[in-house]
Amino acid sequence: MESPCILVCSIDDTTGYCFGCGRTREEIGGWISYSSDQRRSVMAELPARLATIERKPRRETRRTRMARERGEA
């Protein structure tokens, strides 16, 4: 199943979007029940949503940390 999740999972209080993927809490919670078309539709909106979030996440993502520990970053 396609998912934009990058394991950041922190919601911006101003926009209601996740700092990592740009989805709302409702979209994250219902993601597994969405059809492929619904997921693609939401994913098409995510870059524009992420651009509206002013504060970036403070913590390092798990994926970035793992790459750093392997010496890839």
N, C-alpha and C positions, 0 to 999 in steps of 0.2 A: 504494500500500500504506500502510495506517495505521501510524504509528510515534509513540511518545511521546518520541522523542529530541529534546533541546533543545541538543545539541552541547556538553554539559558533560563527559560521559565520564570520570568519576572515581569509583572504587569505594570505599565506606565499608568500612574493615577490620572493623568490629564487626558490621555487619549483612550485608555482602556485596552491598548494593544500590548502584546507581549514584546519585550525588548529584543528577544531573539528571533522570533518568526513573524511577528506582526499580526497574529490572530488574536481574537477576543477570547475571553474565558469561555463563552458559550461555544465558539467554534472549536476550541481545543477540546472541550468536554464532549462535543457531539461528533468529532472528526471521524471516529470509527463507523458511525452510522451514516455518514454522507456518501452519496454516490460518487463515482469517479468524476462525473461532470461537475458536481457541486464542489468537490475538492479543487479541481482545476480552476473553477471560477473564483474561488477564494484566493488561490495561489496567484492568480493573475493580478489581484489587487494588492498583494503584500508589498512589493517594492515601493509603491506610492505611500502606503501606510507607514512603512519604516522610515521614510523620508520626513514624516511629520513628527517623529519622536526626537526631542531635543537632547535629552540626557541618554547617553549610552550606558550599557550595563557596567557596573563597577567591577564585577568579578570576571575572572577568566572562564571561558567556556570549557567544558570537559574535553571537547574535541581539540581545542587549542592547547590546553595543558598537556594532553597526551602527546600531541605532536612535538611540543617543546621538550618534553621529557625524553622523547626518542631522538631529539636533536634535529628535527625537521624544520623548526621555526626559529 
